[in-house]
Amino acid sequence: MANYLNRDALDIKPLSQRVNKLDVQRDCVNPETFDVVLSPEAQADVENAAQEIRRAKETGAARILTYGAHAIKNGLGKVLARLVEGGWITRLTTNGAGVIHDWEFAYQGYSGEDVQRYTSQGQFGIWNETGFYINLAIVLGAYRGLGYGESIGEMIERQGMVIPTDQELYYAMLAGVDCANFPQTSHPVLDADEASEAETLERAAAAAELLRAKRRFALQDGLLAIEHPYRDFSIAYRAHKANVPFGCCPMIGCDIIYTHPANNCAAIGRAAQRDFLAFANDVGKLNGGVYLSVGSAVLSPMIFEKALSMARNLARQENRAISNFTIHVVDIASSSWDWNQNGEPPMDNPAYYLRYCKTFSRMGGKMTYASADNRSWLVALLRALES
């Protein structure tokens, strides 16, 4: 039988004791004054993307932006917010680190610990507030039927979270027990009524996990107040306030919240699954639309190819096509390969190992790649759209 590390035995320190490298007030990008530096090719890519987004907005097609954590670390929260609040982007998706840096900025105005220093001390990522509040928000959100990103955005907007009573959680668990008696078949296919029963079962399990968290951390019923004095810098908050979907597709064990005893991967799975399926649903609306992948070398191409395959599977059954869209990939790595003119490079060419380009070039539609700093590219895009 496997032995497991006991997170309860960790020395978890207050977040206020951590030395941070990033100050959101100092590092925030001001789109009016930021000095944009782009190559002629990258500037042309921005202008094309702006035109395509305008057309997609007129027709109601999806405009999806998936980004890596460095967009937040680089101070782009308010730039992303302007893109969302202007109606230019219809969905945002990021990874777990993108959410963590965003939340830490909203909560304390700082983020970005020294990984080498704190790993050598056995302290990297082992900070109480980040691990406790983010994990608890997800456990609560999973119970309430929210996605991962929405759970964090709501916590920031509400300046805390409302903990339900034990009685409410017991009722939810008992409802799951009652509905577990529906007849089984050798090849079960859920109809509308059975689907509601399945949802009740899932909520019952989520209620049990939330009750466990209440017991483990002695949580009181009602509002758990958590001030976020710097929330205007947070894209999770600004997107939630603007009612624009903000999703997270995390990888288990990749983020610092997994070091905390409050971490519950079952709840993360429930919430992240909702975000991924909502993302896939919007990819199904991409005909005539635009997909922006900014600084996301792994997450964005991997979730996109699966989402597009599922969306096309459903579209094919309805005699629809999803082929008329543009993918704009932006990253810092240089590449001289023309993916549109020359197709996929041979395996002995280094460009072949730009995995995101290789994946996106196989998806159909039109793909462009711009080597650029994400700050310059996104600020230039915002200026082009707002001009």
C-alpha atoms as a printed R data frame, in Angstrom:
    type eleno elety resid chain resno       x      y       z
1   ATOM     1    CA   MET     A     1   0.000  0.000   0.000
2   ATOM     2    CA   ALA     A     2   1.334  3.430  -0.944
3   ATOM     3    CA   ASN     A     3   2.426  5.935   1.662
4   ATOM     4    CA   TYR     A     4   1.308  9.538   1.269
5   ATOM     5    CA   LEU     A     5   2.853 12.798   2.396
6   ATOM     6    CA   ASN     A     6   1.009 14.300   5.347
7   ATOM     7    CA   ARG     A     7   0.214 17.927   4.468
8   ATOM     8    CA   ASP     A     8  -1.164 18.511   7.957
9   ATOM     9    CA   ALA     A     9   2.388 18.281   9.282
10  ATOM    10    CA   LEU     A    10   3.725 21.082   7.047
11  ATOM    11    CA   ASP     A    11   4.949 24.328   8.563
12  ATOM    12    CA   ILE     A    12   2.569 26.682   6.742
13  ATOM    13    CA   LYS     A    13   3.538 30.312   7.171
14  ATOM    14    CA   PRO     A    14   1.403 33.463   6.837
15  ATOM    15    CA   LEU     A    15   1.504 35.018   3.390
16  ATOM    16    CA   SER     A    16   2.568 38.317   4.980
17  ATOM    17    CA   GLN     A    17   5.950 36.751   5.803
18  ATOM    18    CA   ARG     A    18   6.762 35.984   2.168
19  ATOM    19    CA   VAL     A    19   9.139 38.223   0.239
20  ATOM    20    CA   ASN     A    20   7.630 39.040  -3.161
21  ATOM    21    CA   LYS     A    21   9.211 40.217  -6.388
22  ATOM    22    CA   LEU     A    22   6.086 41.724  -7.963
23  ATOM    23    CA   ASP     A    23   4.175 44.829  -6.872
24  ATOM    24    CA   VAL     A    24   0.952 45.249  -8.836
25  ATOM    25    CA   GLN     A    25   0.786 49.001  -8.296
26  ATOM    26    CA   ARG     A    26   4.332 49.405  -9.561
27  ATOM    27    CA   ASP     A    27   4.190 46.786 -12.321
28  ATOM    28    CA   CYS     A    28   0.666 47.383 -13.638
29  ATOM    29    CA   VAL     A    29   0.625 48.199 -17.355
30  ATOM    30    CA   ASN     A    30  -1.055 51.482 -18.224
31  ATOM    31    CA   PRO     A    31  -2.370 51.068 -21.796
32  ATOM    32    CA   GLU     A    32  -2.329 54.831 -22.356
33  ATOM    33    CA   THR     A    33   1.364 55.291 -21.573
34  ATOM    34    CA   PHE     A    34   2.981 51.897 -22.146
35  ATOM    35    CA   ASP     A    35   5.783 51.970 -24.719
36  ATOM    36    CA   VAL     A    36   4.798 49.363 -27.306
37  ATOM    37    CA   VAL     A    37   7.709 47.689 -29.073
38  ATOM    38    CA   LEU     A    38   6.721 45.328 -31.884
39  ATOM    39    CA   SER     A    39   8.324 44.096 -35.046
40  ATOM    40    CA   PRO     A    40   6.558 45.116 -38.297
41  ATOM    41    CA   GLU     A    41   5.286 41.536 -38.600
42  ATOM    42    CA   ALA     A    42   3.871 41.516 -35.067
43  ATOM    43    CA   GLN     A    43   2.253 44.940 -35.578
44  ATOM    44    CA   ALA     A    44   0.606 43.683 -38.765
45  ATOM    45    CA   ASP     A    45  -0.633 40.641 -36.828
46  ATOM    46    CA   VAL     A    46  -2.205 42.939 -34.219
47  ATOM    47    CA   GLU     A    47  -3.979 44.983 -36.880
48  ATOM    48    CA   ASN     A    48  -5.317 41.857 -38.583
49  ATOM    49    CA   ALA     A    49  -6.515 40.452 -35.254
50  ATOM    50    CA   ALA     A    50  -8.307 43.717 -34.461
51  ATOM    51    CA   GLN     A    51 -10.135 43.672 -37.793
52  ATOM    52    CA   GLU     A    52 -11.136 40.040 -37.323
53  ATOM    53    CA   ILE     A    53 -12.367 40.661 -33.772
54  ATOM    54    CA   ARG     A    54 -14.476 43.584 -34.966
55  ATOM    55    CA   ARG     A    55 -16.099 41.405 -37.648
56  ATOM    56    CA   ALA     A    56 -16.652 38.555 -35.203
57  ATOM    57    CA   LYS     A    57 -18.261 40.934 -32.727
58  ATOM    58    CA   GLU     A    58 -20.678 42.155 -35.390
59  ATOM    59    CA   THR     A    59 -21.751 38.587 -36.222
60  ATOM    60    CA   GLY     A    60 -21.782 37.312 -32.641
61  ATOM    61    CA   ALA     A    61 -19.029 34.747 -33.201
62  ATOM    62    CA   ALA     A    62 -16.791 33.718 -30.319
63  ATOM    63    CA   ARG     A    63 -13.700 35.743 -29.402
64  ATOM    64    CA   ILE     A    64 -11.720 33.618 -26.968
65  ATOM    65    CA   LEU     A    65  -8.502 34.600 -25.208
66  ATOM    66    CA   THR     A    66  -6.407 31.954 -23.471
67  ATOM    67    CA   TYR     A    67  -3.302 33.178 -21.692
68  ATOM    68    CA   GLY     A    68  -0.486 32.006 -19.448
69  ATOM    69    CA   ALA     A    69   0.398 33.239 -15.980
70  ATOM    70    CA   HIS     A    70   3.032 35.681 -17.229
71  ATOM    71    CA   ALA     A    71   0.298 37.911 -18.632
72  ATOM    72    CA   ILE     A    72  -0.773 38.506 -15.030
73  ATOM    73    CA   LYS     A    73   2.778 38.660 -13.663
74  ATOM    74    CA   ASN     A    74   3.528 41.269 -16.318
75  ATOM    75    CA   GLY     A    75   0.773 43.501 -14.939
76  ATOM    76    CA   LEU     A    76  -1.789 43.058 -17.714
77  ATOM    77    CA   GLY     A    77  -4.870 42.630 -15.513
78  ATOM    78    CA   LYS     A    78  -6.345 46.033 -16.360
79  ATOM    79    CA   VAL     A    79  -5.564 45.613 -20.074
80  ATOM    80    CA   LEU     A    80  -7.410 42.292 -20.098
81  ATOM    81    CA   ALA     A    81 -10.253 43.953 -18.201
82  ATOM    82    CA   ARG     A    82 -10.602 46.643 -20.867
83  ATOM    83    CA   LEU     A    83 -10.759 43.973 -23.584
84  ATOM    84    CA   VAL     A    84 -13.501 42.189 -21.641
85  ATOM    85    CA   GLU     A    85 -15.483 45.252 -20.609
86  ATOM    86    CA   GLY     A    86 -15.402 46.604 -24.147
87  ATOM    87    CA   GLY     A    87 -17.103 43.460 -25.411
88  ATOM    88    CA   TRP     A    88 -14.106 42.451 -27.526
89  ATOM    89    CA   ILE     A    89 -13.523 39.143 -25.739
90  ATOM    90    CA   THR     A    90 -16.309 36.677 -24.960
91  ATOM    91    CA   ARG     A    91 -14.339 34.150 -22.875
92  ATOM    92    CA   LEU     A    92 -11.096 34.094 -20.902
93  ATOM    93    CA   THR     A    93  -9.239 30.940 -19.913
94  ATOM    94    CA   THR     A    94  -5.988 30.521 -18.021
95  ATOM    95    CA   ASN     A    95  -4.063 28.001 -15.960
96  ATOM    96    CA   GLY     A    96  -3.877 27.610 -12.195
97  ATOM    97    CA   ALA     A    97  -0.913 29.963 -11.816
98  ATOM    98    CA   GLY     A    98  -2.767 32.635 -13.781
99  ATOM    99    CA   VAL     A    99  -5.501 32.528 -11.150
100 ATOM   100    CA   ILE     A   100  -3.105 32.447  -8.194
101 ATOM   101    CA   HIS     A   101  -1.078 35.498  -9.224
102 ATOM   102    CA   ASP     A   102  -4.289 37.364 -10.033
103 ATOM   103    CA   TRP     A   103  -5.796 36.551  -6.626
104 ATOM   104    CA   GLU     A   104  -2.637 37.416  -4.709
105 ATOM   105    CA   PHE     A   105  -2.511 40.787  -6.439
106 ATOM   106    CA   ALA     A   106  -6.149 41.429  -5.508
107 ATOM   107    CA   TYR     A   107  -5.639 40.298  -1.913
108 ATOM   108    CA   GLN     A   108  -2.306 41.872  -0.968
109 ATOM   109    CA   GLY     A   109  -1.012 43.777  -3.999
110 ATOM   110    CA   TYR     A   110   2.060 41.535  -4.273
111 ATOM   111    CA   SER     A   111   2.956 38.191  -5.842
112 ATOM   112    CA   GLY     A   112   5.908 36.285  -7.254
113 ATOM   113    CA   GLU     A   113   8.002 34.561  -4.618
114 ATOM   114    CA   ASP     A   114  11.662 33.593  -5.147
115 ATOM   115    CA   VAL     A   115  11.277 29.944  -6.142
116 ATOM   116    CA   GLN     A   116  14.956 29.017  -5.756
117 ATOM   117    CA   ARG     A   117  15.267 30.658  -2.359
118 ATOM   118    CA   TYR     A   118  12.108 29.201  -0.868
119 ATOM   119    CA   THR     A   119  12.541 25.747  -2.380
120 ATOM   120    CA   SER     A   120  15.973 25.509  -0.742
121 ATOM   121    CA   GLN     A   121  14.261 26.330   2.571
122 ATOM   122    CA   GLY     A   122  11.411 23.878   2.002
123 ATOM   123    CA   GLN     A   123   9.004 26.794   2.040
124 ATOM   124    CA   PHE     A   124   8.145 27.405  -1.615
125 ATOM   125    CA   GLY     A   125   4.392 27.661  -2.070
126 ATOM   126    CA   ILE     A   126   3.616 26.750   1.529
127 ATOM   127    CA   TRP     A   127   1.711 29.912   2.491
128 ATOM   128    CA   ASN     A   128  -1.543 29.944   4.365
129 ATOM   129    CA   GLU     A   129  -3.851 32.547   2.825
130 ATOM   130    CA   THR     A   130  -3.251 31.602  -0.815
131 ATOM   131    CA   GLY     A   131  -3.708 27.910  -0.130
132 ATOM   132    CA   PHE     A   132  -6.605 28.277   2.274
133 ATOM   133    CA   TYR     A   133  -8.789 30.879   0.579
134 ATOM   134    CA   ILE     A   134  -8.403 29.694  -3.010
135 ATOM   135    CA   ASN     A   135  -8.991 26.046  -2.092
136 ATOM   136    CA   LEU     A   136 -11.976 26.868   0.100
137 ATOM   137    CA   ALA     A   137 -13.507 29.061  -2.617
138 ATOM   138    CA   ILE     A   138 -13.256 26.130  -5.041
139 ATOM   139    CA   VAL     A   139 -14.767 23.626  -2.578
140 ATOM   140    CA   LEU     A   140 -17.657 26.030  -1.993
141 ATOM   141    CA   GLY     A   141 -17.974 26.795  -5.700
142 ATOM   142    CA   ALA     A   142 -18.057 23.104  -6.579
143 ATOM   143    CA   TYR     A   143 -20.963 22.656  -4.177
144 ATOM   144    CA   ARG     A   144 -22.787 25.635  -5.677
145 ATOM   145    CA   GLY     A   145 -22.282 24.482  -9.258
146 ATOM   146    CA   LEU     A   146 -19.683 27.128 -10.157
147 ATOM   147    CA   GLY     A   147 -16.575 26.784 -12.270
148 ATOM   148    CA   TYR     A   148 -13.037 27.204 -10.955
149 ATOM   149    CA   GLY     A   149 -12.549 30.717 -12.317
150 ATOM   150    CA   GLU     A   150 -16.044 31.848 -11.382
151 ATOM   151    CA   SER     A   151 -15.515 30.667  -7.798
152 ATOM   152    CA   ILE     A   152 -12.486 32.937  -7.432
153 ATOM   153    CA   GLY     A   153 -14.100 35.894  -9.208
154 ATOM   154    CA   GLU     A   154 -17.149 35.681  -6.952
155 ATOM   155    CA   MET     A   155 -15.023 35.498  -3.806
156 ATOM   156    CA   ILE     A   156 -13.184 38.661  -4.828
157 ATOM   157    CA   GLU     A   157 -16.360 40.534  -5.794
158 ATOM   158    CA   ARG     A   158 -18.188 39.474  -2.627
159 ATOM   159    CA   GLN     A   159 -15.136 40.256  -0.464
160 ATOM   160    CA   GLY     A   160 -15.451 36.831   1.054
161 ATOM   161    CA   MET     A   161 -17.680 33.782   0.846
162 ATOM   162    CA   VAL     A   162 -20.858 32.572   2.513
163 ATOM   163    CA   ILE     A   163 -20.507 29.258   4.331
164 ATOM   164    CA   PRO     A   164 -23.766 27.252   4.343
165 ATOM   165    CA   THR     A   165 -25.190 25.671   7.477
166 ATOM   166    CA   ASP     A   166 -24.611 22.042   8.393
167 ATOM   167    CA   GLN     A   167 -28.348 21.473   7.995
168 ATOM   168    CA   GLU     A   168 -28.284 22.649   4.381
169 ATOM   169    CA   LEU     A   169 -25.349 20.376   3.626
170 ATOM   170    CA   TYR     A   170 -27.022 17.402   5.350
171 ATOM   171    CA   TYR     A   171 -30.160 17.915   3.247
172 ATOM   172    CA   ALA     A   172 -28.077 18.002   0.078
173 ATOM   173    CA   MET     A   173 -26.321 14.784   1.074
174 ATOM   174    CA   LEU     A   174 -29.598 13.036   1.933
175 ATOM   175    CA   ALA     A   175 -31.115 14.078  -1.398
176 ATOM   176    CA   GLY     A   176 -28.225 12.311  -3.065
177 ATOM   177    CA   VAL     A   177 -28.867  9.146  -1.084
178 ATOM   178    CA   ASP     A   178 -32.569  9.183  -2.006
179 ATOM   179    CA   CYS     A   179 -31.958  9.617  -5.732
180 ATOM   180    CA   ALA     A   180 -29.277  6.912  -5.805
181 ATOM   181    CA   ASN     A   181 -32.002  4.254  -6.015
182 ATOM   182    CA   PHE     A   182 -33.019  4.829  -9.653
183 ATOM   183    CA   PRO     A   183 -32.922  1.608 -11.750
184 ATOM   184    CA   GLN     A   184 -29.627  0.569 -13.333
185 ATOM   185    CA   THR     A   185 -29.245 -0.924 -16.830
186 ATOM   186    CA   SER     A   186 -26.344 -2.692 -18.492
187 ATOM   187    CA   HIS     A   187 -25.860  0.284 -20.833
188 ATOM   188    CA   PRO     A   188 -27.153  3.288 -18.902
189 ATOM   189    CA   VAL     A   189 -27.965  6.389 -20.932
190 ATOM   190    CA   LEU     A   190 -29.090  9.380 -18.902
191 ATOM   191    CA   ASP     A   191 -32.278 11.026 -20.059
192 ATOM   192    CA   ALA     A   192 -33.349 14.458 -18.817
193 ATOM   193    CA   ASP     A   193 -34.825 13.159 -15.559
194 ATOM   194    CA   GLU     A   194 -31.899 10.868 -14.807
195 ATOM   195    CA   ALA     A   195 -29.468 13.714 -15.561
196 ATOM   196    CA   SER     A   196 -31.061 15.779 -12.819
197 ATOM   197    CA   GLU     A   197 -30.632 12.812 -10.475
198 ATOM   198    CA   ALA     A   198 -26.987 12.536 -11.476
199 ATOM   199    CA   GLU     A   199 -26.520 16.232 -10.737
200 ATOM   200    CA   THR     A   200 -28.133 15.692  -7.336
201 ATOM   201    CA   LEU     A   201 -25.679 12.888  -6.619
202 ATOM   202    CA   GLU     A   202 -22.768 15.093  -7.596
203 ATOM   203    CA   ARG     A   203 -24.026 17.918  -5.404
204 ATOM   204    CA   ALA     A   204 -24.401 15.462  -2.528
205 ATOM   205    CA   ALA     A   205 -20.753 14.474  -2.885
206 ATOM   206    CA   ALA     A   206 -19.731 18.134  -3.102
207 ATOM   207    CA   ALA     A   207 -21.774 18.866   0.031
208 ATOM   208    CA   ALA     A   208 -19.906 16.124   1.898
209 ATOM   209    CA   GLU     A   209 -16.589 17.641   0.850
210 ATOM   210    CA   LEU     A   210 -17.658 21.101   1.993
211 ATOM   211    CA   LEU     A   211 -18.889 19.697   5.321
212 ATOM   212    CA   ARG     A   212 -15.521 18.016   5.730
213 ATOM   213    CA   ALA     A   213 -13.803 21.390   5.175
214 ATOM   214    CA   LYS     A   214 -16.110 23.015   7.732
215 ATOM   215    CA   ARG     A   215 -15.138 20.397  10.306
216 ATOM   216    CA   ARG     A   216 -11.435 20.406   9.488
217 ATOM   217    CA   PHE     A   217 -11.070 24.192   9.708
218 ATOM   218    CA   ALA     A   218 -13.844 24.980  12.239
219 ATOM   219    CA   LEU     A   219 -15.660 27.244   9.775
220 ATOM   220    CA   GLN     A   220 -18.618 29.215  11.074
221 ATOM   221    CA   ASP     A   221 -21.898 29.609   9.172
222 ATOM   222    CA   GLY     A   222 -22.442 32.803   7.239
223 ATOM   223    CA   LEU     A   223 -20.070 35.324   5.715
224 ATOM   224    CA   LEU     A   224 -16.354 34.662   5.918
225 ATOM   225    CA   ALA     A   225 -15.079 38.163   5.180
226 ATOM   226    CA   ILE     A   226 -11.937 38.432   3.038
227 ATOM   227    CA   GLU     A   227 -10.941 41.906   1.956
228 ATOM   228    CA   HIS     A   228  -9.422 42.391  -1.490
229 ATOM   229    CA   PRO     A   229  -8.223 46.015  -1.442
230 ATOM   230    CA   TYR     A   230  -6.509 45.751  -4.839
231 ATOM   231    CA   ARG     A   231  -9.291 43.956  -6.686
232 ATOM   232    CA   ASP     A   232  -9.501 46.498  -9.502
233 ATOM   233    CA   PHE     A   233  -6.238 44.983 -10.759
234 ATOM   234    CA   SER     A   234  -7.853 41.510 -10.888
235 ATOM   235    CA   ILE     A   235  -9.166 40.131 -14.169
236 ATOM   236    CA   ALA     A   236 -11.033 37.381 -12.286
237 ATOM   237    CA   TYR     A   237 -12.968 40.110 -10.476
238 ATOM   238    CA   ARG     A   238 -13.427 42.395 -13.470
239 ATOM   239    CA   ALA     A   239 -14.623 39.556 -15.714
240 ATOM   240    CA   HIS     A   240 -17.041 38.303 -13.053
241 ATOM   241    CA   LYS     A   241 -18.404 41.800 -12.572
242 ATOM   242    CA   ALA     A   242 -18.834 42.196 -16.352
243 ATOM   243    CA   ASN     A   243 -20.533 38.772 -16.570
244 ATOM   244    CA   VAL     A   244 -17.920 37.490 -19.024
245 ATOM   245    CA   PRO     A   245 -16.897 33.846 -18.483
246 ATOM   246    CA   PHE     A   246 -13.500 33.435 -16.838
247 ATOM   247    CA   GLY     A   247 -12.284 29.853 -16.675
248 ATOM   248    CA   CYS     A   248  -9.341 27.882 -15.361
249 ATOM   249    CA   CYS     A   249  -8.029 24.544 -16.597
250 ATOM   250    CA   PRO     A   250  -5.434 23.495 -13.992
251 ATOM   251    CA   MET     A   251  -3.101 20.515 -13.810
252 ATOM   252    CA   ILE     A   252  -3.100 18.550 -10.559
253 ATOM   253    CA   GLY     A   253   0.022 19.191  -8.507
254 ATOM   254    CA   CYS     A   254   1.319 22.047 -10.660
255 ATOM   255    CA   ASP     A   255   0.272 24.964  -8.451
256 ATOM   256    CA   ILE     A   256   1.148 26.067  -4.932
257 ATOM   257    CA   ILE     A   257  -2.412 25.580  -3.672
258 ATOM   258    CA   TYR     A   258  -1.810 21.814  -3.731
259 ATOM   259    CA   THR     A   259   0.565 22.155  -0.771
260 ATOM   260    CA   HIS     A   260  -2.192 23.254   1.609
261 ATOM   261    CA   PRO     A   261  -4.333 20.861   3.719
262 ATOM   262    CA   ALA     A   262  -7.450 22.667   2.453
263 ATOM   263    CA   ASN     A   263  -6.719 21.400  -1.053
264 ATOM   264    CA   ASN     A   264  -9.413 19.056  -2.370
265 ATOM   265    CA   CYS     A   265  -8.705 17.726  -5.838
266 ATOM   266    CA   ALA     A   266 -12.208 16.267  -6.169
267 ATOM   267    CA   ALA     A   267 -13.650 19.767  -5.832
268 ATOM   268    CA   ILE     A   268 -11.035 21.153  -8.219
269 ATOM   269    CA   GLY     A   269 -11.987 18.459 -10.709
270 ATOM   270    CA   ARG     A   270 -15.688 19.337 -10.493
271 ATOM   271    CA   ALA     A   271 -15.102 23.057 -10.909
272 ATOM   272    CA   ALA     A   272 -12.433 22.739 -13.607
273 ATOM   273    CA   GLN     A   273 -14.549 20.254 -15.563
274 ATOM   274    CA   ARG     A   274 -17.313 22.843 -15.745
275 ATOM   275    CA   ASP     A   275 -14.825 25.407 -17.037
276 ATOM   276    CA   PHE     A   276 -13.425 23.051 -19.654
277 ATOM   277    CA   LEU     A   277 -16.854 22.025 -20.957
278 ATOM   278    CA   ALA     A   278 -17.973 25.670 -21.057
279 ATOM   279    CA   PHE     A   279 -14.776 26.467 -22.962
280 ATOM   280    CA   ALA     A   280 -15.495 23.621 -25.400
281 ATOM   281    CA   ASN     A   281 -19.054 24.871 -25.871
282 ATOM   282    CA   ASP     A   282 -17.751 28.302 -26.855
283 ATOM   283    CA   VAL     A   283 -15.164 26.771 -29.194
284 ATOM   284    CA   GLY     A   284 -18.222 25.344 -30.939
285 ATOM   285    CA   LYS     A   285 -19.245 28.962 -31.665
286 ATOM   286    CA   LEU     A   286 -15.913 29.795 -33.266
287 ATOM   287    CA   ASN     A   287 -17.034 29.735 -36.902
288 ATOM   288    CA   GLY     A   288 -16.324 33.268 -38.064
289 ATOM   289    CA   GLY     A   289 -14.578 33.929 -34.761
290 ATOM   290    CA   VAL     A   290 -11.116 34.503 -33.347
291 ATOM   291    CA   TYR     A   291  -8.998 32.512 -30.915
292 ATOM   292    CA   LEU     A   292  -6.095 34.290 -29.196
293 ATOM   293    CA   SER     A   293  -3.422 32.189 -27.505
294 ATOM   294    CA   VAL     A   294  -1.045 34.491 -25.642
295 ATOM   295    CA   GLY     A   295   1.935 33.086 -23.766
296 ATOM   296    CA   SER     A   296   0.408 29.668 -23.165
297 ATOM   297    CA   ALA     A   297   2.779 27.094 -24.593
298 ATOM   298    CA   VAL     A   298   1.122 23.998 -23.090
299 ATOM   299    CA   LEU     A   299  -2.376 24.623 -21.744
300 ATOM   300    CA   SER     A   300  -3.893 26.517 -24.659
301 ATOM   301    CA   PRO     A   301  -3.046 24.159 -27.527
302 ATOM   302    CA   MET     A   302  -3.835 21.057 -25.486
303 ATOM   303    CA   ILE     A   303  -7.305 22.097 -24.351
304 ATOM   304    CA   PHE     A   304  -8.124 23.676 -27.700
305 ATOM   305    CA   GLU     A   305  -7.523 20.567 -29.781
306 ATOM   306    CA   LYS     A   306  -9.730 18.422 -27.544
307 ATOM   307    CA   ALA     A   307 -12.446 21.061 -27.327
308 ATOM   308    CA   LEU     A   308 -12.469 21.596 -31.087
309 ATOM   309    CA   SER     A   309 -12.661 17.865 -31.760
310 ATOM   310    CA   MET     A   310 -15.677 17.513 -29.475
311 ATOM   311    CA   ALA     A   311 -17.357 20.609 -30.921
312 ATOM   312    CA   ARG     A   312 -16.834 19.325 -34.465
313 ATOM   313    CA   ASN     A   313 -18.183 15.913 -33.497
314 ATOM   314    CA   LEU     A   314 -21.463 17.544 -32.443
315 ATOM   315    CA   ALA     A   315 -21.460 19.949 -35.397
316 ATOM   316    CA   ARG     A   316 -21.006 17.085 -37.850
317 ATOM   317    CA   GLN     A   317 -24.118 15.413 -36.479
318 ATOM   318    CA   GLU     A   318 -25.993 18.643 -37.274
319 ATOM   319    CA   ASN     A   319 -24.397 19.031 -40.718
320 ATOM   320    CA   ARG     A   320 -22.468 22.110 -39.575
321 ATOM   321    CA   ALA     A   321 -18.830 22.994 -40.083
322 ATOM   322    CA   ILE     A   322 -16.392 24.755 -37.769
323 ATOM   323    CA   SER     A   323 -13.625 25.801 -40.118
324 ATOM   324    CA   ASN     A   324 -13.821 29.547 -40.736
325 ATOM   325    CA   PHE     A   325 -11.823 31.000 -37.843
326 ATOM   326    CA   THR     A   326  -8.445 32.540 -37.107
327 ATOM   327    CA   ILE     A   327  -5.962 31.517 -34.428
328 ATOM   328    CA   HIS     A   328  -3.446 34.151 -33.345
329 ATOM   329    CA   VAL     A   329  -0.591 32.632 -31.353
330 ATOM   330    CA   VAL     A   330   1.672 35.042 -29.473
331 ATOM   331    CA   ASP     A   331   4.816 34.034 -27.617
332 ATOM   332    CA   ILE     A   332   8.307 35.302 -26.961
333 ATOM   333    CA   ALA     A   333  10.178 32.560 -28.878
334 ATOM   334    CA   SER     A   334  11.377 33.539 -32.330
335 ATOM   335    CA   SER     A   335  10.410 31.545 -35.399
336 ATOM   336    CA   SER     A   336  11.205 32.083 -39.057
337 ATOM   337    CA   TRP     A   337   8.965 29.288 -40.274
338 ATOM   338    CA   ASP     A   338   5.911 30.294 -42.312
339 ATOM   339    CA   TRP     A   339   3.259 27.897 -41.038
340 ATOM   340    CA   ASN     A   340   0.585 29.075 -43.457
341 ATOM   341    CA   GLN     A   341   2.712 28.903 -46.593
342 ATOM   342    CA   ASN     A   342   4.884 25.899 -45.754
343 ATOM   343    CA   GLY     A   343   2.688 23.797 -43.497
344 ATOM   344    CA   GLU     A   344   4.245 21.741 -40.714
345 ATOM   345    CA   PRO     A   345   8.065 21.745 -40.686
346 ATOM   346    CA   PRO     A   346  10.069 18.491 -40.818
347 ATOM   347    CA   MET     A   347  11.190 16.961 -37.526
348 ATOM   348    CA   ASP     A   348  14.815 18.035 -38.069
349 ATOM   349    CA   ASN     A   349  13.757 21.705 -38.084
350 ATOM   350    CA   PRO     A   350  13.713 23.413 -34.630
351 ATOM   351    CA   ALA     A   351  10.403 25.078 -35.547
352 ATOM   352    CA   TYR     A   352   8.771 21.635 -35.356
353 ATOM   353    CA   TYR     A   353   9.259 21.760 -31.594
354 ATOM   354    CA   LEU     A   354   7.285 24.958 -31.123
355 ATOM   355    CA   ARG     A   355   4.568 22.669 -29.876
356 ATOM   356    CA   TYR     A   356   1.847 25.278 -29.753
357 ATOM   357    CA   CYS     A   357   2.387 26.216 -33.406
358 ATOM   358    CA   LYS     A   358   2.495 22.573 -34.442
359 ATOM   359    CA   THR     A   359  -0.757 21.829 -32.645
360 ATOM   360    CA   PHE     A   360  -2.632 24.920 -33.807
361 ATOM   361    CA   SER     A   361  -1.469 24.485 -37.419
362 ATOM   362    CA   ARG     A   362  -3.325 21.150 -37.477
363 ATOM   363    CA   MET     A   363  -6.644 22.605 -36.361
364 ATOM   364    CA   GLY     A   364  -7.892 24.037 -39.656
365 ATOM   365    CA   GLY     A   365  -8.838 27.656 -40.106
366 ATOM   366    CA   LYS     A   366  -5.953 30.097 -40.348
367 ATOM   367    CA   MET     A   367  -3.096 30.271 -37.825
368 ATOM   368    CA   THR     A   368  -0.617 33.104 -37.418
369 ATOM   369    CA   TYR     A   369   2.343 33.269 -35.074
370 ATOM   370    CA   ALA     A   370   3.746 36.505 -33.687
371 ATOM   371    CA   SER     A   371   6.978 36.605 -31.711
372 ATOM   372    CA   ALA     A   372   6.289 39.408 -29.244
373 ATOM   373    CA   ASP     A   373   6.220 40.472 -25.619
374 ATOM   374    CA   ASN     A   374   2.673 39.865 -24.417
375 ATOM   375    CA   ARG     A   375   2.464 43.374 -22.952
376 ATOM   376    CA   SER     A   376   3.229 45.086 -26.254
377 ATOM   377    CA   TRP     A   377   0.981 42.798 -28.295
378 ATOM   378    CA   LEU     A   378  -2.066 43.070 -26.019
379 ATOM   379    CA   VAL     A   379  -1.716 46.815 -25.437
380 ATOM   380    CA   ALA     A   380  -1.401 47.351 -29.191
381 ATOM   381    CA   LEU     A   381  -4.487 45.186 -29.734
382 ATOM   382    CA   LEU     A   382  -6.505 47.166 -27.179
383 ATOM   383    CA   ARG     A   383  -5.467 50.466 -28.765
384 ATOM   384    CA   ALA     A   384  -6.388 49.204 -32.228
385 ATOM   385    CA   LEU     A   385  -9.817 48.042 -31.040
386 ATOM   386    CA   GLU     A   386 -10.568 51.226 -29.097
387 ATOM   387    CA   SER     A   387  -9.395 53.614 -31.800
